[in-house]
Amino acid sequence: MNLRQRPLSTALRGLLSGGAALLLCSPLAAQTATATDAPASTSSVANANRPTELGTITVTAQSRSQQMQSVPIALQIVTARQIDTLAATDLSKMSLFVPGLVVSANQPTQPNYQLRGISTDDFGVGTESAVGVYVDGVYAARSGGALLAFNDIQRIEVLKGPQGTLFGRNAAAGAISIITNEPGDTLEGKLRLRFGNYGKRYGDALLNLPLNQDMALRLSVVDNQSDGWVKDAASGKRYGQDNDRGARAVYRWNITPNTRVLWSWDHEELKQPPQPAFGLIPQSAWSVQPDPNAGILIPPYPANPANYLNPLHAPLYNDAVGGAETRRFDGSTLIVDHSFGWGSLTSTTAWRNFNTLNRGDYDGTNHLTTYLDTTNIEHNNSWYQEFKFAGSTDLVDWVAGTSWYSEQARQTSQTNVYTDSIDTLALNVGGANYGSTFANFDSLLQLFGLPYHLLGEPWREQINNNGRYKAYALYGDVIWHLSDKFNLTTGVRFTRDQKRFSWFNPPRLAPGLDRTIDALDAMGLLALAGVTPDDFRQNLIFNPASGAPVGVLVQSRNTWNDLSPRVVVDYTFTPDVMVYGSVTKGYKAGGYNSVQIGSHFAPEKVLNVEAGIKTVFPGPNLLLNASTYYYRYNNRQSLTLDPNSTGSGVPRYLVASTNQEANGVEVELQWQPNTAFRLGVNGAYIDATYRNATAPSGASLDGQPTGEPKYSFAANLAYIWHDVAGGQVEFDLSHAYRGKSRCNNDSQLQGTCQISPNFTVGAAQQSTDARLGWSSTGDHWGVAVYGTNVFNKRYVTGVNNITTSVFGTPFASITPPRMWGVELRARF
């Protein structure tokens, strides 16, 4: 093979190689291939009348262009067409249609990714996700920048199982590889508008501009707005809004026939209300306690689940002061690749920067006596550099490289209350006499006509974190072509992680209260009451009794080394039947809990064994794949509610490490008998259990399910009517199912299983999306109507109990209602 005689893009993608376990494509994937993907036909007329051969979509999951059926890796594809069909604005809007993948995005600046039951739900800067998210090969380390709005996406490749050899650290559960479009050599423009219920207003635009025969520029923008699907019953403020806009620019320069430069810049701004918190305690149950003269309303304590409201029908009362979720993201990537006689070299340099704020209601009420909001503020700046070498001979395809990653992260975790809610805490948790609380002190001041108030004053406690991280890697991967039917893939990656982390717990902040206390102290009233100013200035939530020394900088430093190998074999019985198997290891670096001062947890490690079969039957144009796997997961890090009291009796979320195991089966079927009809079904079974684990509550979880549902599936069908009004009409119908959560001894406390007879938590979920659209010949014009969750299936996704044992105010999260809209589009 003479690489110098091939275009760089073709040579590069044909050389970079890998291999892992099994290909399993989404039922929504592999149903549309470009003309270049389809086999050549001897007759253009015949080709127009035959369906696209399944399994011919080109993917780059192994760092080279391959048809998806020839890649031995557990892979599902989300194409640009699927994104458009489902009117999805980010991956969370369609993850239910990819069995095995769960993307929780109630808070888009703090998303949670899960693959095959493996996830990391701690959003703090001290840890990373077990599912790696990559945009054009660049790792999105922090969750705050991992879920961005779709903007000119070509496809998304969801790789299941450990992907450490080629993708690196923090891909213990798998990897999500997002591939964007590159500038082309043809002038192109697109415009799309959507209008729908709840004030939906969406638009995106694209311009691809060839500058000369060697240069091209691609510009795209997206703007996603809506008025929100729920309104606060007291304030009228709307929640569930969309307010997200972004821009992207990509420049390509073919310097020589063998050298290419690709530079991209991304910008995104998000500004919307926080997620709504639906309180479960009816307002009618609140009463004036314990001193009717004080006139202070508090909910019944302890909370009785038998009296909980159904959050699907409950009014919303949220009052987080300054409640908002915002993000500003900027990123730039420079890729330079060059082909040599022996192979190719690719250099990738990337910079990412984002700032996020998330302040939301954490008591589900609008009363100061139970007020609690939490605020997460993050700033992140990272650099990434990779050099990748690749080559190919008749015997081997190989890839080798080295990478360097540097990150600076800052986080502030705030807990905001009022002196009124501190009173309620003292009463409920400490059994305090009301004579020692702010309310009684306040009433005495009013009795004597003094113009001072201790109630109604905000009180803030926070922990500040700083993290500095560096990661180095060296990797190699070789596919050995032992015969024309048998391949052996061997690969290994060495990773070194260095982390420095600090915690600082400043004195509580209550400036209004301090001014009053100073005035009362100057008048001698505090001494008369037998108290001092310091009695009012102690931290109540983050304090020494809870393991959080005040005003003391605590620092930690750790280094972890890891060697992650993989071995893959694949054998092709016939051109249409292949079997394969693999043993792979995944690794995620250790880390720290941002609100647990001095905490430290060990790296996660996954050992995965997998086998399967892939088949294509050309006659009926039928694709049938199946796989089975088993993994052992050590030190899985998860954020769980710890009910054990801190110094003030306030529960907190801690990172718990557990050992798990799972076995599963995945099956896919796709059928396209003609150009008009397509059908796809994809199903997954998983049995995930704890090998040995103890919950923060002290409950033993040994041998119990982790909560992951056993069954999930997705199905899609589409039908096209040709030659309608100078174009064609297409109907798409997609349905997804995810089974009910499997409960364990800690599920009720964590709010993931049934806790009240009045509503269901952890129920099986279903969603059906539909679309009917017309497009002109050549797709220059189009119009469509679409609906998501068309049968308006609503679910309670979880109950948060962080204030249940403090104020008696649990709250819940629920899924959005049915959405529908009209789409108009044009292109040239």
N, C-alpha and C positions, 0 to 999 in steps of 0.2 A: 504494500500500500504506500503510495506516494502522497503524503499530506500536502505537499506544496502544490499539487495539482487540484486540490479540492478547495472550495470556498471555506473561509475560516469557520463560519457558523456551522456548516455541515461537518467539517472535520472535528471541531471541538466536541460537538454533541455526539458524534459517533465514537469518540474515544473514551470520554470520561465514563468510568464504569463502576458498578457496585453489584450487589445482589443480596437478598435477604431471604424472606420467608415465602410469602404467598401473595398473589394478586387477587384482590376481591373488590370489584368495582361497584359503585353505587347503582341502584336501579335507575337513578336519574342520570347516571353517567353513561358514557360509551354508547349513547343513543344518537349522537350527532357528531359526525366527523367531517372535517373539511374535505374538499375535493382532492387535496393532495394526500389525505390520509387513506382514501379509498383505493382499492386496486384498479389498475388501468384496465380499460375496456377496449375491445377492438372496434366498437361502434359507439359513437356518442349517443345515438338514439337508444341503443340497448342499455347503456349506462344510466341514462335518465330514467329508465323504467325499472331499474333494479334497486333494491334497498342497499343502503350502505352496509358493508360487511362489518359485523360486530367485532369489537376488540381491536380496532385499528386506530384509536385515538393515540396521538403521540404524547408521551409523558417524559419527564426528566427526573423522576424520583431517584435514579441512580447516577445523577450528574451527566447523563447523556440522553440523546433522543432515542426513544425506543417505543415500539408499539406496546400498549399496556399488557397484552396477553403474553408477551415474551419476557416480562419482568417478573422474576421470582421474589415478590415482596407483597406484603399485606397492604394493598393500596386501594383507596376509594377516591374517585375523582369528582369534583364539583366543577362543571364547565360554566363558561360565561352564559351559555344558553339557559342553563338551570337557574342561575342567579336571576336572569331576566324573567324567566317563567314564573318564579316564585316571588318576584318583586322584592327580593331580599336586599337589605341595605348593609348588612354585615353578616358574618358567619353564624351568629347566634340565631338569626331569623330562619335558618334552614337546617340547623344541626340535627333536629329531630328526624330529618329525612336521610341521615347518614347513620344507620344503626351502629352502636358502639361509641359514637361521639356525642358528648354532651357539652354544650357551651352555655354556661349560665351568665347572663348579661343584664340582670336587673340593675346592676351598677356597672356601666360600661368602662369606667376607669378602674374597676376591680373585678374583672371577669374571672371565671373559673373554667378551666378546660379539663375534660375527662375523656380518656380512651380506655376501653375494655375494663372499666371499673377503677382505673387508676387516675387519681387526681391529687392536686395540692391546693387546698382552699385557703391557705394563709396568704393574704395579699401584701403583707409587709415587705419592706425592702431587705429584710434579713434572709429571705428565702426566695426560691424561684419555682416556677411550675414544673411538674414532671412531664408535661406535654410541651415540647419545644415548638415555638411559632417562628417561622422564617419567611421573610419577604425578599424574594429574589436572592435567596441563599444567605441572607443576613439575619442573625438571631435577634429576636425581640425579647430581651432578657426580662424586663419588668412588666408586670401585668398591666400597668397603667398605659403602656403603649402597645399592647398586644392585640387589642380589638379595635381596629380602625374601620372607618366606613369604606365600603367597596368603592374603588376608583380605578376604572380601566383595567379590570382583572381579566386575564386570559383563562386561567383555571386555578383550582386549588387541589392539591394532592394531599390526601389524608393517609399517612403511613402508620399502620397499627403495629404495635409491638416495639421493643427496644430498637432504637436507630442510632446507637452511639458511634459506630465505626465511621460513618460518613457525616452524620449530622452533629455528632459531638455530645457534650454533656447536656444534662437537663432534657434529654429525650428518652427518659427511662420508660415512659408509657407509649411514646410514639412521637410523631412530628407532623405538623401542619405546614406544608410548603405552599406559599402563595406566590404565583408567578404572574407578573404584570405584562402588559403588551409593550413591545419595543417599537421604535419608530420604523415605519416602512418606507418604500420607495415610491408610493403612490399618494397623490393628494386625496385626502379623505376628511370628511366632516360628519359629525353626528349630533343630533339634539333629541332629547327625550324629556317629556313632561308627564307628571302624574298628579292627579287630583282625586281625593277620596274623602271618606268620612273622617270625623274628628279633625276637620280642618287640614287634612293631609295636603302638602304642597312639596313636590319633589321635582328636581331637575338636574340633569347632567348634560355636559357638552364636551365634545372632543374635536380637536383639529390636528391632523397629521400632515406635516408640511415638509416635503423634500426640499432641501436647500440647494443641493447640486447632486451629482451622481455618487458622491461619497458621504454626504451629510444629510441628516434628516432631524426634524424636531417634532415632538409629540406633546401636545398640551391638553389637559383635561381638568374639568371642574365638576364638583357635585355639591348640591345644596338640598338638605333634607329637613323639612319643617312639619310640625303638626301642633294642634292645640291641646293635645292630651286627652286621655280616655276616662279620666275620673276627676271629680271636683271635690275639694274640701267642703264639708257640709257647713262649716262655720265661716271660713274666710272667703270662700269662693275661688281660691287659688286652684289652678289645674295642675294635675300630675300625670305622668305618663307621656309627657311631651317629647317631641324630637326637635332639636336645634343643633344641627351638625353640618358643617361645611368644610370642604377640602379642595385642594388644588395639587396637581402633579405636572411636572415637566420632565421630559426625557430627551436627551440629545445623543445622537449616534454619529460617529465619525470613523469611517473606514480609512485609516491613515495610509495603509498599503493593502494589497490583496491578502496579506497574512496578519495584519494587525488591526484591531478594532478597539475603539474607546466608546464606552457607554456611561453617561453620567445622568443621574436622576436626582430630583429634589421633590420632597413631599411635605405638604403642610396641611394641618387639620386643626379646626377649632370646634370644641363642643361646649355648649352652655345650656343646661336644662335643669329642671327641678330634680331633687333626689328621688329615689324610689319611694312610693307610698307605703306607709306602715299602717295596716288596718288593725285597729284596736279590737280586742275580743271582749272587753268588759262594757256592758251597756251603760249609757249615761244615767239611766234611771236607777241603777244600783248604787251610785255614789251617794254619800251621806255626809252630814256635818259631824265630825268626830275629832277628838273625844270631848272637846269643850264647845258646846253649841254657841257660847258667847263669842268664840273666835271666828265663827262663820266660815270655817275652812272645810272645803269639800275634799274628801279622799275616797278612793275606791275600797270595796270590801277586801279585807285581808285575813287570811290567805285567799288567793283566787280559787274559785271552784270551777273546774272544767265543765261540770254539768250545766253551768249557766253561761258558757261562752257563746258569743254571737257567731253566726256563720259569716266569715269574712267575705264570702262571695256576694252577700246581700247587706253587709253592714255599712253604715256611713263612715266616711273618712274624716278623722280629726287629727291633723298634724300641725305642729306649731314650731318647728325648728327655726330659730332666729337666724336669718341669713342662709337658710337651707338652699343648697345648690350642688350641682355636680358639673365641674368644668374641666377642660383639658385644652392645652395648646401644645401641639406636636410639630416638630420640624425634624427632617431627616434628609441626608444626602448620601448617595452611593456612587462610587467611581469603580468601574470594571474595565480592566485592560487585558485583552487576551491576544496571544501571538502563537502562531503555529510554526513548528520547526520540522526538519526532516524526520526527526525521531519521535515527535509527538507535539504537545502543546503546553503552554503555560498561561494560567489565568491569575491575575491579581485583583483582589476585591478589597476596597477600602471604604469603610462606612462610618458615619457619624449620626447619632440619634440624640435628641434632646426633647424632654417634655416636662410640663408642669401640670399637676392635677390638684383639684380640691374636691372633696366629697363631704358635705355636711348634711346629715339627715336625722329625722326623728327616730328615737329608739325607745319610745314608751307608748306610741300609738294613741296619745291623748292630746288635748289642747288645754291642760290645766298646769299651772305652775307648781302645784303640790306634787305632781309626778313627772315634772319636766326632766328629760334627759336627751341630749343629742350627742352624737359622736362626730368628730371631724378628722378626716385623714388628708394631710397635705403632703405631696411628694414633689421632689425635684430630682431629675435624673439626666445624666450626661454620660454617653458611652462612645467608645471608639473600637473598631474592629478591623483587623487586617488578616488576610488569608492569601497564601500562595499555593496554587494547586497545579500539579504536573500530571499529565496523562499520556498514555501511549497505547499502541495496539500492535500485535503481531498475529501470526496464524495460531500461535499457541496460547497467548494470554491477552487479556484486556486489563490494564492496570491504571490505578490512580493513586497518587500520594501527595501529601501536602502538610503544611504547618500553618498554625493560626495563632493570633494573639488578640486578647480581649481585655479592655480596661473600662471600668465603670465607677462613677461617683454618684452616690445616691443619698438623698436626705429625706427624712420623714418626720412629721410631727403628728402624734396621735393625741387628740384632745378629747376630754370628756367634759361636757358643759352641763351644769345644773343650775338651779336657783336655790337661794336660802330656804324657800318654801319646800322644795323637794328634799332638801337635807333634813328638814323637820320630819317629813314623812318617813324617810329612811331611819331616823333615830327612833321614831315611834315603833315602826314595824320590825326592824332588825334588832335594835338595842333594847326595846321595851322602855325607852327613856320616859321619865316623868315630863309632862308637857311644860312644867315650870322651868325646865332647863333648856327649852328650845327657843328658837328665834321668835316664834309666834307669841309666846307668853311675854318675852322681853319686849317685843314690839307693842303689845297691848298695854304694858305698864307705862311705856313712853307716851302713848296716846292718853292714858288716864291722867297723867300729870301735865298734859298739854305741851309736851316737848315736840318740836318740829323735826323729829328724826324717825327713820324707818329702818328696820333690819330685814324685813321681808321684801320680796320683789327684787333682790339684788343678785345679779349673775355671779356664778362661781365656776372657775375653770381650772382644771388640772391637766397636765400634758406631759408626755415623754418625747424628747427629741433624740433622733437617731442619725448617725452618720455612718455610711458604709463606703469602703474603698476596696474594690475587688479587681483582681487580675487573674486571667486564665490563659494557659499555654497548652497547645496540643500539637501532637505529631501523629500522623496516621498514614496507613497504607492499605490498599484493598486490591486483590487480584482475582480475576475470573480465569480459571485454567480450563481450556477447551480440551478435555482429555480424549474426546472423540466427537464426531459430528452430532452425536445425540446426548453426550454426557458432559456436564460442566461441574466443576468444583470451585466454589468461591471461598477464599480465606481473607480475612481482614482483621486489623487490630488498630486501636487508637489509644495513645497515652495522653492523659490529661493531668495537668497540675493546676489546682485552684488555690489561690491565696486570698484570704479575706481578713479585713480589719473592720471592726464594728464597735460602736460606742452607744451608750445610753446616758441621758442626762434628764433628771427629774427636777425641774425648778419648783420653787415654792408656789403654792396655789395663787391664782390671780383673781382678785375681787376688789377692784379699785373703789367702787361705790361703797361697799361695806367697810373698807378700811378707813375711808374718810369719816364715816359715821362713828366707827369705833374710836378713832383718834379724838373726835370731838367729845364723845362721852367720857373717855379717859381723862381728857383735860378738865372736864367738869367734876371729876371725882366720882362719877356715878358707877363706873365699873368696880372700883374699890369698895364702894358701898354695897354692891351686889355680890362681892366676894369672888370676882373674876378678874383676869388680866387680859390685855390685848392679845397676848400669845394664845390664849384659849380659843380665839376666833380665827387664828391664822395658821392652824395646822392642816396639812394635807389629810383628806379623809379617804381618798380613793387610791392614789399612788402614794403610799407612805411606808415607813420602815417596817411596820407590822405586816405589810403585804409583800415585803422583799424589795421595796423601792426606796432606797435612801434618798433624802431630799438634799439637793444642792451638791451632789457628789457625781463626778464624771466617772463612769465605769466603762472600761475598754476590754476588748477581747481580740485575739488574733489566732487564726488557725490556717493550716495548710493541709490539703488532701491531695493524694496521688491516686490515680486509677488507671487500670489497664482493661479495656473493654474489647474482647475478641468476638468474632463470629465465624461460623462455618455453615456454608449452604451447598446443597447438592441439588441438581435438577436433571431430569432425564426425559427426553422427548421420545415417546413411543411411536407416534406418527406426527405429521405436521399439525394435527389438530388436537393432540392429547399430550399433556406434560404433567409429570408429578415432581414434587420437590419437598425438601425438608430442611430445617435449619435449627441451629442452636445459637442464640445470641444473648449478649449481656448488655444491660442498660445501667446508666449511672447518673445520679443527680448529686451535686455537691451538698455538703452539710451547710448549716446556717444557724440563724438566731431568730428568736421571737422578739419582735420590736417592742412589745409592751411587757415583757418578762425580763427584768433586768438581770444580766449575767447568764441568761439561758444559752444553751448550745445543744445542737443535735447533730447526729452522725449522718454521713451520706446515705442516700437511698441506693439500693442495688436490686436489679431485676434479672433473673435468669429465665429465659423464654425458650421453650421447645415447640416447634410447629411443623406441621406437615399438611399437604393438600394436593389437590388435582385441579387442573384447568383444562377445559375442553371447549371447542367450537365446532358446531356441526354446520358446514356451509350450505347444505341442501335447504333445510328449513330456516337457515340463518338464525341459529339458536346458540346461545352461550350459556354454559353451565359450569360454575366453579364451586368448590367446597374446600374448607380447611378446618383443621382442629389444632388446638394449642393448649399448653399448660405453662403457667409461670409461678415462680416463687418470688415474693416481693419482701425485702427486708428493710426495716426502718422507714416505712412509709410515714411521711409527715402530714398530719392533718390538724386543722384548727377546730377545737372542740370547746364547748362551754364547760367550765369547771364550776360546779355549784358550791364547792368548799369556800368558805368565807375568807376574804382578805381581811386586813386590819379593820375595815369598816363594815364587813359583812356583804360587800358588793361582789357578785360573781364576776368572772373574767374569762376571756377566751385564751386558751393556752395551746401550744403545739404539742401534740401527742405523737409518739412514734410507735408503730405497730408492725407486726409481721403478718403478711397475708399470702394467700395462694388462690389460684383460680384455674379452671379448665373451661374451655368453650369451643363452640362450633359456629362457623359462619357459612352461609350458603347464598349463592346468587344465581339468578336466572334472568336472561334477557332474550327477547324474541322480537324479531322484526321481519315478518313474512313478506312485506311489500313496502313500497315507499309511503303508503298512507298510514300504516298502523305500527305502533311500537308498544311493547309491554315489558316492564321490568319489575322484579321482586327481589328483595334482599332481606335476609333474616339473620338474626344472631341469637345465640344461647350462651349464657355465661353463669357459672356457679362460683362466686367469689366469697371466700370465708376468711376469718382470722385464724392464723395458726396459733398465735399466742398474743394476747393483748389484755390490758386492763384499762378501762376508761378512767378519766380524771375523777369521776364520781366514785370510783372504787369497784365498779361492776366488772366482773370477769366476762370477757368476750371470746374466750377460747372456743374455737370450732363454730362460732356463730357467723351468720351472714354479715357482710360489710354494709349491706343496704342496697347494693346494686341489683336491679331487677334481673330476673332470669331471661326474659324474652323481650325482643324488640324486632320490628320489621318495618320496611317501607315498600310501597308499591307505587308504580306510575304507569299511566297509559296515555297515549296521545294518538289523535287521528287528524289527518290532513285532507281537506277537500281542495283539489286543484282546480284551476281555471274558474275562479269565482270573482266576478267584477274586475277582471284584469289582474288577478293575483291569486292568493290562496288563503283559505281559512283553516286555522289550526285550533283544536281543543286539547287542553292538557288537564289531567286530573291526577293529583298526588295525594296519597294517604300515608300517614305514619302512625305507628303504635309503639309505645314504650310501657312495659309491664309495671306492676305495682312494686313499691319498695319492699325489700325484705327486712323485717324488723329484728332488732337485737335488744339486749338488756339496757342499752344506752340511747335507744332511738327516741323515746318519748322526751327525755331531757333535751336532746338535740333538736327536737321539733320536726323530725322527719317521718314519724309514724303517728297513728291514731292517738289523740290525747283527749278528745271530747266527743260525746255522742251526737253533737249538733252539726258536725261537718267531717269530711274525710281528708286526711293528710297522707300523702304517699300513694294515692290511687293511680291506677294505670291511666296513661294519658294518650289521647288520640288527637290528630289534627288532619284536616282535609283542606287542600288548596286547589283552586280551579282557575283556569284562564281560557278566554275565547278571544282570538285575535285575527285580524286580517292584515296581510302585508302585500304590497304591490309586487309585480314582477321585478326581480332585482333587489327587492327589499328597500326601495328608496323611500317609501312611505308606509306607515303602519298605524293601526289603531287597535286597542284591546280593552277589554274589561277583565278585572281579576278580583279574586277574593282569597283572603287567608283566614284559616280557621272558619270556613264557611258555615259550619254547623254550630258555631259559637260554643265550643266546648271550653269550659272554664274549670280551673283546678287551683287548689290551695297547695302551693309549692313548698311551704314550710312555716313553722311557728318559731318565733324567736322568744326565748325565755330569759333573756339577760336581765329584764326588770321584774320578772314574775316573783322571785323570792325577795325583792326589795320593795317594790311598790304594789305588786299584785296586778301588773299591767302587761300581760303577754300581747304580742301582736303578730300578724301574719302577712305573708306575701302571696299574691295571686297572679294568675296569668291574664294577659290582656284579652279583650273581647274580639269579636269578628271585625276584620278590616276589609274594606273593598275600595276599588278605585277604577279610574279610567286612565289609560295611557295613550299618549300621542307621540309619534316619533318620525324623524326625517333624517336622511343621510344622503351624502353625495360622494 
